[in-house]
């Protein structure tokens, strides 16, 4: 897992063959002006999902992981709490769904705040729990870039 400000993206470009392209796309758009939706960056190998939503109480959020994709999650507007835990022997609450590339878990991950201009990277070895309110419910805008794992 990585947590940093987007201005430091160059430190992470070499961690995955497609990270340079993903960060170039993020730095080539106006994240405030871009509309919600799915954007192809490199076919189905690298794509972005722009979302606006209300954060939720932690009790309504679920820890999850992905096998086929790594997530780069950039907070554009607002802030949310996110959970993180390394994936090892946690009990699944919902088994892996290959089509959705997601598994849900029964665990209590450590929590951090993702604020405007910051991004987090979640590899297949990371459990993460997004969308939690940080003090109160608020409308956020976030870009999640899905990068096919190698």
Secondary structure, DSSP 8 states (H G I E B T S, - for coil): -EEEEGGGGGGTGGGSTTHHHHHHHHHHS-TTT--SEEEEEETTTEEEEEEEEE-B-GGG--EEE-SSEEEEEEEEESEEEEEEEE-SS-EEEEEEETTTTEEEEE---EEEEEETTEEEEE-TTEEEEEEE-SSS--EEEEEEEEEE--
